[in-house]
Amino acid sequence: MATNGTNKIKQLYSEQGQSTWQDDISRQMIQNGQFQERITDIGIRGVTSNPTIFQKAIAEGDAYDDEIMRLLKEGHDPVKIFEILATEDIRDACDLLRPIYDESNGADGFASIEVSPGLARDTTGTLNEVRRLWNTVDRPNLMVKIPGTKEGVPAIEAALTEGININITLLFSIAHYEAVAKAYITAVERRLAKGDPIDRLASVASFFVSRIDTEADKRLEKIGSDEAKALKGKVAVANAQLAYELFQELFESDAFKELQSKGASVQRPLWASTGTKNPAYSDVLYVDTLIGPDTVNTMPIKTMQAFLDHGTLKRTVDADYAGARQVLADLQQVGVSLDDITQQLEDEGIDKFIQSYDELLEGVAQKRSQLAEKVGAK
């Protein structure tokens, strides 16, 4: 492991103002000290979770078996068992990250838990589950994840207005990013108008990156022209960089600076899905190109290790907006619709999380049956 003096993950924060969050969590890495080591040695400053992550952690390992057996004896169904296990893990992660939260005065050190993906199109159901998860985990450095769908935006604004920290997930389009950024600003204004504190209200907007290239590249390859192929591997970064341009417009405005003077924090863009999926591209492509202040990058551990080894420490996210705009203009010119890509990815993202959630509950149910047999045999 790199020493503190040459640790690029820590330098990302100290020199560039970008926090690195880990994109997975499990009870095993909490209990064996691995998660604490990554906080101390690598320099991660937060963690996110989703149904896919918990599906792997709970259904495939044995770290949860004793707890599942206890919950089984108490008569809980798979949905309740999963929620208890997940909230316990996230609460423990919050506690390990609490020193960062305290040292940063509430600006960093968060752990995120996601509402049931089946609620992505249900505003009322989402808000009710957000409140329940917030109260169950009961930690100030919790963020509850809400998909940035059309139906999610009112729930995001309402939850933030109530003082609940929100991580907006599954953002692919700049238009949807703008909607959730404005929802955050409105929530801050509403809290201020009510006389509620705004100095500890926190939110990130999770803008997904690599999946854009995965889908765009398919379409560009199908077109097959030199102009189309020249755009492969460029669309995702350009899209994210222009989202950051909008972030600057909104959060560096005089109007928001007035809110900052009263204690408000910016809603940081969080670069999600930053592991490189195409082996033809650099394994740090979605880190090196999106470095800038007031941002978060959630990385798989493999990507962190790659960046520690050969990443480039340089502010890049706002280095060439004109170039980013040209990439998207050229994309349209060759006949690929970015709006169509982002809508498809949002729909697929929700479907994949629902599938993982269903598989997770099925895995819990199977473990429940296996362990029930053990209980019966005793």
Buried (B, 14 or more C-beta within 10 A) or exposed (E): EBEEEEBBBBBBBEBBBBBBBBBBBBBBBBEEEEBEEBBEBBBBBBBBBBBBBBBBBBBEEEBBBEBBBEBBEEEBEBBEBBBBBBBBBBBBBBEBBBEBBEEBEBBBBBBBBBBBBBBBEBBEBBBBBBBBBBEBBEBBBBBBBBBBBEBBBBBBBBBBBBBBBBBBBBBBBBEBBBBBBBBBBBBBBBBBEEEEEBEBBBBBBBBBBBBBBBBBBEBBEEEEEEBBBEBBBBBBBBBBBBBBBBBBEBBEEEEBEEBBEEBBBBBBBBBBBBBBEEEEBBBBBBBBBBBBBBBBBBBBBEBBBBBBEEBEBEEBBBEBBEEBBBBBEBBEEBEBEBEEBBBBBBEBBBEBBBBBBBBBBEBBBEBBEEBBEEEEEE
